Amino acid sequence: MAAIEDAGLDPAEIDGIVRCDHDLVQHNALAETLGVRNLTYWGSTGPGGVAPCAMVGQAVAAILSGLATTVLVFRSLNGRSGRRFGLAPTAASQPSVGGGMTYDEFFMPYGLLTAGQMFSLIAQRHVHEYGTTPEQFGSIALAFREMANRNPRAQMYDRTLTMEQYLESRMIASPLRLYDFCLETDGAAALVVTSSDRAKDLRQAPVSIRAVCQSSGPNVQPGMQFGVMTRPSITHLPSNECAEVLYRTAGMGPADIDVAQLYDCFSITALLQLEDYGFCKPGEGGPFAEAGELALGGALPSNTSGGHMSEGYIHGMNHVLEGVRQIRGTSTSQVDDAEVSLVTSAPPPGPSALILTKAV
């Protein structure tokens, strides 16, 4: 309702809804609750953190194809009081090997049970190949926490973080410490997508979707996430291939990006994307962060609302909203003259991403 009100619309004007396939709220239930008169398009995509930018892409496709005129895109979850994504499955809930229909269950007998464990293995490999240090991981956590300290909506708004606190925090899955992990959050985020012509007459200054893409890359792995461990290299995600499609579609490159909202379920996830999206060479993501380049005034101010590690974990939909705020000029950590914003939805097996720009 807040998103619809922000656009100056009535719920009856919504004719499309896109949801994440992990969301517990179905499109028809939401339409009934909001007072939507007639849905001419509904869709879903996922899984989880892969979804947000791809969900916006579905809305774009629906509008360009004439299936809808005004599409509501949303994500809601009770990641703290409900399903806690960081927990390993219990013996009662764990599927039998071969019976869970995700492929991930083939890794479980060997002790790979959670996303945190998987990304810790990726981080270990990055340390092995490039010498990435704890302080470099910590620089990512501190940069995002500083952004959250300016954001009254952030879970960590009033909680500062120092490098000493970071280094003294408990190890969860080596080399990832407590503050390398995203938060567990109850929350929701939504936005409205419509045509450029119609947006000119709405309440807010419109933000243009310059490009949006999904890409699995070659030899996509089966499963929710653990299959990524079978890739020839685990020190880059399929974000590498997604970046190529995104930049080609937008007619832009890394040098054109003013601000980024990088999917940060863990610090290593953000670090890998710095390299995959071309902001630095492989192995240089750690030094890039340590040099302060993710902070305001740096080469790539990132996760300016605090991101998943310090604002809240809404599976990346909050990143899309912050990308919009940056282009509007309304962020609590506003980048001066921001005209191009990158937003990523990153985890395996295949990511999505978008580039937002000022409307012409």
QUIRAJO-V853133 format. One record per backbone hydrogen bond with DSSP energy under -1.0 kcal/mol. CO is the residue of the C=O (numbers start at 0). NH is the residue of the N-H. Records with the same first field share a line. If there is no record, write none. Layout:
CO = NH ; NH
This chain:
0 = 4
1 = 5
2 = 6
3 = 8
4 = 7
6 = 202
9 = 12
10 = 13
14 = 39 ; 40
15 = 71
16 = 42
17 = 73
18 = 44
19 = 22
25 = 29
26 = 30
27 = 31
28 = 32
29 = 33
30 = 34 ; 35
40 = 16
42 = 18
44 = 20
46 = 49
47 = 50
50 = 54
51 = 55
52 = 56
53 = 57
54 = 58
55 = 59
56 = 60
57 = 61
58 = 62
59 = 63
60 = 64
61 = 66 ; 67
69 = 14 ; 15
70 = 192
71 = 17
72 = 190
74 = 188
76 = 186
77 = 81
83 = 86
89 = 93
95 = 98
102 = 105
103 = 106
106 = 109 ; 111
107 = 110
110 = 112
113 = 117
114 = 118
115 = 119
116 = 120
117 = 121
118 = 122
119 = 123
120 = 124
121 = 125
122 = 126
123 = 127
124 = 128
125 = 129
126 = 130
132 = 136
133 = 137
134 = 138
136 = 140
137 = 141
138 = 142
139 = 143
140 = 144
141 = 145
142 = 146
143 = 147
144 = 148
146 = 149
147 = 150
150 = 153
153 = 156
155 = 158
161 = 165
162 = 166
163 = 167
165 = 168
169 = 177
172 = 175
175 = 171 ; 172
176 = 179
177 = 180
179 = 266
184 = 78
186 = 76
188 = 74
190 = 72
192 = 70
194 = 198
195 = 199
197 = 200
198 = 201
207 = 209 ; 356
210 = 354
212 = 352
224 = 227
225 = 228
226 = 229
227 = 230
236 = 239
237 = 241
238 = 242
239 = 243
240 = 244
241 = 245
242 = 246
243 = 247
244 = 248
245 = 249
246 = 250 ; 251
252 = 255
253 = 256
258 = 341
259 = 302
260 = 343
264 = 181
265 = 269
266 = 270
267 = 271
268 = 272
269 = 273
270 = 274
271 = 275
272 = 276
273 = 278 ; 279
274 = 277
280 = 283
283 = 287
284 = 288
285 = 289
286 = 290
287 = 292
288 = 291
291 = 294
292 = 299
293 = 301
294 = 297
300 = 259
302 = 305
305 = 309
306 = 310 ; 311
307 = 182
309 = 155
310 = 154
313 = 316
315 = 319
316 = 320
317 = 321
318 = 322
319 = 323
320 = 324
321 = 325
322 = 326
323 = 327
324 = 328 ; 329
334 = 337
338 = 357
339 = 257 ; 258
340 = 355
341 = 260
342 = 353
344 = 351
350 = 214
351 = 344
352 = 212
353 = 342
354 = 209 ; 210
355 = 340
356 = 207
